[in-house]
Amino acid sequence: MTWRVGRSCFAGVACSIWLAALAPALAQEKSSDQLACEGDSKQYPLERQIAGCTALLQSETYISNNKARSVWYRDRGIAYVEKGDYDRAESDFADANRLNDKDYEALKGLALIELQKGDGRMAFAHFSVALDLMPTDGSLFALRARADDLLGEPERSISDLTEALRLSPDSSDYYYRRGAFYYRMKDFDRAVLDFRDSVRRDPRNAKALYARGLTETKLGRNAEGKADIARAVAIEPNIAASFAN
């Protein structure tokens, strides 16, 4: 099951593709419930995915197979998130983690739900444990930067985004987000460099263009600033409101 960009994962959380397609839970030929549970919403409706996972979890056949059950709890949690039922998703991610405390993706799910609830302390804790298990996942550092921000630690956010960029140097979004922290801290020289790098990697990143325009203006380069803002508005007419949010 893949959690894709564009799904309504969490309000205010820009989700990258952060849960990869899962390996088969069992080596044997899969049942229809397994196929539905481990599939995605392009293949199966969410209710069918949830029903498939529930049937597997309730089956006595797998009652002692903690590895498989952990995967199915996690899959059902993802489906509940896509459905917008965060309470059930949180419960399933917790059960997945209980059965397999090495499952960093279940921890990632718990952390994202804590971000949704505005609990920066718990989100930071979950992301940190997940990073201990998977220190090469740049998205975990980028997401932990959001928890840092909730905790009022912008310097730590910048540090986490810097590590995310070390692991994912082609990410336009990560450069934009780090630049936004520099902008808030009134370090306009560093901010404009990050916005430039963001636009270089994605010339149609309207937020980065708009932010670079604002920053160029702050640095006294009004003509460049106006040009960037005009380009951003041409790509996304409501970008000013989006940037303000």
Phi, psi and omega per residue, in radians:
M1 nan 2.288 -3.116
T2 -1.995 2.362 3.113
W3 -1.704 1.871 -2.938
R4 -1.663 2.731 2.991
V5 -1.089 2.476 3.088
G6 1.747 -0.351 3.030
R7 -1.317 2.684 -3.090
S8 -1.426 1.155 -3.094
C9 -1.048 -1.046 -3.086
F10 -2.603 2.343 3.078
A11 -1.059 2.247 3.071
G12 1.412 0.028 3.116
V13 -2.052 1.986 3.110
A14 -1.361 1.949 -3.027
C15 -1.665 2.224 2.953
S16 -1.446 3.129 3.046
I17 -1.303 1.689 -2.908
W18 -1.967 -0.192 3.004
L19 -2.054 1.916 -3.055
A20 -1.263 2.845 3.080
A21 -1.017 2.284 -3.019
L22 -1.430 2.541 3.032
A23 -1.230 2.678 3.119
P24 -0.961 2.393 -3.134
A25 -1.272 -0.539 -3.126
L26 -2.292 2.648 -3.109
A27 -1.357 -0.371 -3.067
Q28 -1.274 2.944 3.102
E29 -1.053 2.396 -3.010
K30 -1.437 2.510 3.037
S31 -1.397 2.984 3.111
S32 -1.115 -0.576 3.103
D33 -1.182 -0.707 3.092
Q34 -1.103 -0.769 -3.134
L35 -1.062 -0.722 -3.141
A36 -1.213 -0.786 -3.083
C37 -1.121 -0.723 -3.061
E38 -1.604 0.025 3.117
G39 -1.475 -2.864 3.070
D40 -2.316 3.089 -3.000
S41 -1.274 -0.127 2.989
K42 -1.321 -0.518 -3.107
Q43 -1.646 -0.658 -3.022
Y44 -2.378 2.450 3.015
P45 -1.049 2.675 -3.118
L46 -0.988 -0.713 -3.115
E47 -1.103 -0.617 3.118
R48 -1.243 -0.663 3.072
Q49 -1.050 -0.825 -3.115
I50 -1.106 -0.754 -3.140
A51 -1.110 -0.709 3.122
G52 -1.093 -0.809 3.112
C53 -1.098 -0.745 -3.114
T54 -1.089 -0.735 3.125
A55 -1.074 -0.726 3.129
L56 -1.151 -0.738 -3.101
L57 -1.204 -0.463 -3.134
Q58 -1.581 -0.162 -3.096
S59 -1.304 2.307 3.095
E60 -1.196 -0.318 -3.131
T61 -1.048 -0.596 -3.025
Y62 -1.944 0.246 -2.978
I63 -1.038 -0.474 -3.127
S64 -1.820 0.072 -3.116
N65 -1.641 1.410 -3.040
N66 -1.110 -0.604 -3.130
K67 -1.097 -0.826 3.127
A68 -1.153 -0.770 -3.113
R69 -1.096 -0.633 3.080
S70 -1.053 -0.771 3.117
V71 -1.083 -0.733 -3.090
W72 -1.242 -0.634 3.019
Y73 -1.074 -0.753 -3.132
R74 -1.121 -0.747 3.116
D75 -1.070 -0.759 -3.139
R76 -1.165 -0.628 3.072
G77 -1.057 -0.724 3.113
I78 -1.095 -0.755 3.124
A79 -1.098 -0.696 3.106
Y80 -1.123 -0.661 3.096
V81 -1.089 -0.799 -3.134
E82 -1.109 -0.462 3.093
K83 -1.437 -0.285 -3.125
G84 1.605 0.191 -3.138
D85 -1.706 1.444 -3.008
Y86 -1.271 -0.507 3.137
D87 -1.138 -0.810 3.117
R88 -1.188 -0.633 3.102
A89 -1.066 -0.789 -3.137
E90 -1.055 -0.736 3.128
S91 -1.093 -0.728 -3.132
D92 -1.214 -0.703 3.089
F93 -1.096 -0.660 3.111
A94 -1.136 -0.713 3.105
D95 -1.155 -0.686 3.100
A96 -1.064 -0.751 3.132
N97 -1.192 -0.607 3.108
R98 -1.108 -0.697 -3.111
L99 -1.380 -0.458 -3.137
N100 -2.580 1.620 -3.062
D101 -1.309 0.033 3.046
K102 -1.698 0.054 -3.108
D103 -1.449 1.643 -3.073
Y104 -1.200 -0.420 -3.134
E105 -1.240 -0.600 3.057
A106 -1.159 -0.694 3.077
L107 -1.104 -0.667 3.109
K108 -1.093 -0.715 3.081
G109 -1.070 -0.785 3.103
L110 -1.059 -0.737 -3.112
A111 -1.127 -0.712 3.138
L112 -1.135 -0.642 3.088
I113 -1.171 -0.660 3.068
E114 -1.102 -0.668 3.051
L115 -1.062 -0.751 3.124
Q116 -1.013 -0.649 -3.123
K117 -1.450 -0.124 -3.134
G118 1.413 0.320 -3.134
D119 -1.674 1.509 -3.094
G120 -1.120 -0.600 -3.085
R121 -1.133 -0.843 -3.135
M122 -1.243 -0.641 3.095
A123 -1.076 -0.772 3.120
F124 -1.053 -0.749 -3.121
A125 -1.095 -0.797 -3.130
H126 -1.153 -0.759 3.121
F127 -1.086 -0.655 -3.103
S128 -1.151 -0.729 3.100
V129 -1.167 -0.711 3.101
A130 -1.056 -0.663 3.127
L131 -1.213 -0.551 3.036
D132 -1.072 -0.601 -3.130
L133 -1.457 -0.568 -3.070
M134 -2.431 1.291 -3.051
P135 -1.281 -0.075 -3.138
T136 -1.733 0.109 3.133
D137 -1.591 1.769 -3.109
G138 -1.062 -0.541 -3.122
S139 -1.116 -0.528 3.116
L140 -1.143 -0.723 3.080
F141 -1.129 -0.750 -3.122
A142 -1.112 -0.679 3.120
L143 -1.264 -0.646 3.109
R144 -1.108 -0.491 3.074
A145 -1.023 -0.527 3.091
R146 -1.226 -0.670 3.072
A147 -1.145 -0.729 3.061
D148 -0.953 -0.750 -3.112
D149 -1.110 -0.751 3.097
L150 -1.056 -0.532 -3.132
L151 -1.512 0.072 3.125
G152 1.269 0.618 -3.105
E153 -2.121 1.232 -3.088
P154 -1.102 -0.596 3.120
E155 -1.118 -0.648 3.116
R156 -1.236 -0.607 3.046
S157 -1.036 -0.786 3.130
I158 -1.093 -0.711 3.117
S159 -1.090 -0.760 3.133
D160 -1.170 -0.693 3.116
L161 -1.191 -0.569 3.069
T162 -1.109 -0.713 3.098
E163 -1.193 -0.664 3.084
A164 -1.052 -0.697 3.137
L165 -1.239 -0.552 3.063
R166 -1.076 -0.664 -3.119
L167 -1.484 -0.478 -3.111
S168 -2.336 1.241 -2.994
P169 -1.199 -0.181 -3.126
D170 -1.705 0.161 -3.078
S171 -1.421 1.928 3.042
S172 -1.108 -0.681 -3.094
D173 -1.107 -0.745 -3.109
Y174 -1.144 -0.684 3.080
Y175 -1.120 -0.746 3.118
Y176 -1.048 -0.789 -3.071
R177 -1.180 -0.682 3.090
R178 -1.172 -0.692 3.085
G179 -1.057 -0.619 3.126
A180 -1.122 -0.633 3.073
F181 -1.180 -0.746 3.095
Y182 -1.061 -0.698 3.140
Y183 -1.082 -0.811 3.136
R184 -1.065 -0.540 3.134
M185 -1.525 0.083 3.118
K186 1.113 0.445 3.010
D187 -1.652 1.331 -2.983
F188 -1.209 -0.520 3.128
D189 -1.109 -0.810 3.115
R190 -1.247 -0.630 3.137
A191 -1.043 -0.822 -3.066
V192 -1.153 -0.584 3.088
L193 -1.113 -0.738 3.116
D194 -1.179 -0.706 3.115
F195 -1.132 -0.636 3.073
R196 -1.103 -0.771 3.125
D197 -1.129 -0.622 3.105
S198 -1.117 -0.819 -3.132
V199 -1.176 -0.619 3.119
R200 -1.053 -0.633 -3.127
R201 -1.459 -0.430 3.091
D202 -2.577 1.613 -3.089
P203 -1.066 -0.256 3.135
R204 -1.821 0.312 3.051
N205 -1.359 1.659 -3.018
A206 -1.112 -0.658 3.141
K207 -1.111 -0.737 3.138
A208 -1.158 -0.698 3.093
L209 -1.100 -0.806 -3.129
Y210 -1.105 -0.774 3.132
A211 -1.114 -0.684 3.104
R212 -1.126 -0.661 3.102
G213 -1.088 -0.785 3.101
L214 -1.074 -0.702 -3.095
T215 -1.237 -0.704 3.077
E216 -1.022 -0.698 3.112
T217 -1.114 -0.735 3.100
K218 -1.048 -0.542 -3.120
L219 -1.556 0.109 3.073
G220 1.504 0.139 3.127
R221 -1.751 1.296 -2.967
N222 -1.141 -0.703 -3.107
A223 -1.117 -0.788 3.113
E224 -1.116 -0.696 -3.140
G225 -1.093 -0.799 3.136
K226 -1.111 -0.669 -3.139
A227 -1.127 -0.751 3.122
D228 -1.122 -0.749 -3.141
I229 -1.096 -0.704 3.112
A230 -1.110 -0.721 3.104
R231 -1.118 -0.717 3.141
A232 -1.114 -0.753 -3.130
V233 -1.156 -0.605 3.104
A234 -1.120 -0.589 3.123
I235 -1.388 -0.746 -3.082
E236 -2.417 1.683 -3.016
P237 -0.982 -0.525 -3.120
N238 -1.712 0.449 -3.026
I239 -1.094 -0.554 -3.124
A240 -1.050 -0.780 3.128
A241 -1.182 -0.689 3.127
S242 -1.102 -0.744 -3.128
F243 -1.163 -0.652 -3.140
A244 -1.122 -0.503 -3.136
N245 -1.486 nan nan
